[in-house]
């Protein structure tokens, strides 16, 4: 009802049934050739899914009548219903929800609108109003849902509701972490992620869910920066949102390919845009622990990328996010300074470019986008427009290079790890990985092309690394 009254096509249809909803839900699913499953045995909730992917959620009536049932909802905008014709047939949505009762514009025709809490008027005024004073105690996840409704549906959290959320913000960590992350994943999905983080902060929710981010406030930086770390991070997120929403503007000729890349999920609980936002959000999270002033009076943050990656892993682990999503975010945070090494070279060598791609693989293109967002959020007195143009020009070249590497015919493997261990008498470990990496790099650069050349390179590398190790031991 809420979305229909707002003039939106709903993503799901909720139906309340007196008694057990399962038989009706199963019959409806069969009638539309859709799927069916039970959402909750405890609360007697079922879902039918149409072939087009629309969800029809059937639940048992709570209380003696529908008004009492609506009284258990969170906000008045969600406490609306329409009475279906008795004996009518529930029809798939496509201009009507049930028995011709509601059309796609939200006009009721066959049944009366049930609105005991004034939700329709609140919707018209775009005002988000709680059904009762106990909604957050009943389910603290509604604290986040309020912010989501403001972001996604344009419903305004007024001063009174904002105070209520602040007063109850400590409850935000109580729901199951999987439920919390589901809400956060919707809140942090572009566009509007940076503004949403500011909104969470204003209402005391950021401190509860991501206290590490609030420690960034007031951490001043050097003259390359115009913002403290907290505001720099949010400016970086804003820049990243512009990039992922319109990649063609920043990487001409690559917009369609980047959009296709961004549309690929990283894991079931995280899309690629969300992962990039999380990386931008946490890329400087360790700076308060690394800040120092060098002998020239310049503020520095050595090792903040490495320590930030470790801290990011701890933060995301709290929400039991999938390993693939965590590893991707952590990799992006860990490598986010690597592009600066290329920028410092006036014209990076082919070897330097290749090493960047190998170091950031398999998320090189995401790393390049993240580097641009970071650069766009750095506008201190020691930064010129030429610096920014140079960074963006190099990022575009590197993006083309990254696509070229991906699209190239895979090179044949010259030498495997088992062969190398047999030939040189090595054991599994860092040395073996180092030698294999050298072989791959020289092959990609076109310097070697045969097994014999690869083996000779490995022998030379092993001797060099052994000599270096002995020299370090003597010292």
LINTAHU-V907271 format. One record per residue. N is the residue number from 1. SS is DSSP state (h for helix, s for strand, l for the rest). Layout:
<<N SS> <N SS>>
This chain:
<<1 l> <2 h> <3 h> <4 h> <5 h> <6 l> <7 l> <8 l> <9 l> <10 l> <11 l> <12 s> <13 s> <14 s> <15 s> <16 s> <17 s> <18 l> <19 l> <20 l> <21 l> <22 h> <23 h> <24 h> <25 h> <26 h> <27 h> <28 h> <29 h> <30 h> <31 h> <32 h> <33 l> <34 l> <35 s> <36 s> <37 s> <38 s> <39 s> <40 s> <41 l> <42 l> <43 l> <44 l> <45 s> <46 s> <47 s> <48 s> <49 s> <50 l> <51 l> <52 l> <53 l> <54 l> <55 s> <56 s> <57 s> <58 s> <59 s> <60 s> <61 l> <62 l> <63 l> <64 l> <65 l> <66 h> <67 h> <68 h> <69 h> <70 h> <71 l> <72 l> <73 l> <74 l> <75 s> <76 h> <77 h> <78 h> <79 l> <80 l> <81 s> <82 s> <83 l> <84 l> <85 l> <86 l> <87 l> <88 l> <89 l> <90 l> <91 l> <92 l> <93 l> <94 l> <95 l> <96 s> <97 l> <98 l> <99 l> <100 l> <101 l> <102 s> <103 s> <104 l> <105 l> <106 l> <107 l> <108 s> <109 l> <110 l> <111 l> <112 l> <113 s> <114 s> <115 l> <116 l> <117 l> <118 l> <119 h> <120 h> <121 h> <122 h> <123 h> <124 h> <125 l> <126 l> <127 s> <128 l> <129 l> <130 s> <131 l> <132 l> <133 l> <134 l> <135 h> <136 h> <137 h> <138 h> <139 l> <140 l> <141 l> <142 h> <143 h> <144 h> <145 h> <146 h> <147 h> <148 h> <149 h> <150 h> <151 h> <152 h> <153 h> <154 l> <155 l> <156 s> <157 l> <158 l> <159 h> <160 h> <161 h> <162 h> <163 h> <164 h> <165 h> <166 h> <167 h> <168 h> <169 h> <170 h> <171 h> <172 h> <173 h> <174 l> <175 l> <176 l> <177 h> <178 h> <179 h> <180 h> <181 h> <182 h> <183 h> <184 h> <185 h> <186 h> <187 h> <188 l> <189 l> <190 l> <191 l> <192 l> <193 h> <194 h> <195 h> <196 h> <197 h> <198 h> <199 h> <200 h> <201 h> <202 h> <203 l> <204 l> <205 h> <206 h> <207 h> <208 h> <209 h> <210 l> <211 h> <212 h> <213 h> <214 h> <215 l> <216 l> <217 l> <218 l> <219 l> <220 l> <221 l> <222 l> <223 l> <224 l> <225 l> <226 l> <227 l> <228 l> <229 h> <230 h> <231 h> <232 h> <233 h> <234 h> <235 h> <236 h> <237 h> <238 h> <239 h> <240 h> <241 h> <242 h> <243 h> <244 h> <245 h> <246 l> <247 h> <248 h> <249 h> <250 h> <251 l> <252 l> <253 l> <254 l> <255 h> <256 h> <257 h> <258 h> <259 h> <260 h> <261 h> <262 h> <263 l> <264 l> <265 l> <266 l> <267 s> <268 l> <269 l> <270 s> <271 l> <272 h> <273 h> <274 h> <275 h> <276 h> <277 h> <278 h> <279 h> <280 h> <281 h> <282 h> <283 l> <284 l> <285 l> <286 l> <287 h> <288 h> <289 h> <290 h> <291 l> <292 s> <293 s> <294 l> <295 l> <296 l> <297 l> <298 l> <299 s> <300 s> <301 l> <302 l> <303 l> <304 h> <305 h> <306 h> <307 h> <308 h> <309 h> <310 h> <311 h> <312 h> <313 h> <314 h> <315 h> <316 h> <317 h> <318 l> <319 l> <320 l> <321 l> <322 l> <323 h> <324 h> <325 h> <326 h> <327 h> <328 h> <329 h> <330 h> <331 h> <332 h> <333 h> <334 h> <335 l> <336 l> <337 l> <338 h> <339 h> <340 h> <341 h> <342 h> <343 h> <344 h> <345 l> <346 l> <347 l> <348 l> <349 l> <350 h> <351 h> <352 h> <353 h> <354 h> <355 h> <356 h> <357 h> <358 h> <359 h> <360 h> <361 l> <362 l> <363 l> <364 h> <365 h> <366 h> <367 h> <368 h> <369 h> <370 h> <371 h> <372 h> <373 h> <374 h> <375 h> <376 h> <377 l> <378 l> <379 l> <380 l> <381 l> <382 l> <383 l> <384 l> <385 h> <386 h> <387 h> <388 h> <389 h> <390 h> <391 h> <392 h> <393 h> <394 h> <395 h> <396 h> <397 h> <398 h> <399 h> <400 h> <401 h> <402 h> <403 h> <404 h> <405 h> <406 h> <407 h> <408 l> <409 l> <410 l> <411 l> <412 l> <413 l> <414 l> <415 l> <416 l> <417 h> <418 h> <419 h> <420 h> <421 h> <422 h> <423 h> <424 h> <425 l> <426 l> <427 l> <428 l> <429 l> <430 h> <431 h> <432 h> <433 h> <434 h> <435 h> <436 h> <437 h> <438 h> <439 h> <440 h> <441 h> <442 h> <443 h> <444 h> <445 l> <446 l> <447 l> <448 l> <449 l> <450 l> <451 h> <452 h> <453 h> <454 h> <455 h> <456 h> <457 h> <458 h> <459 h> <460 h> <461 h> <462 h> <463 h> <464 h> <465 h> <466 h> <467 h> <468 h> <469 h> <470 h> <471 h> <472 h> <473 h> <474 h> <475 l>>
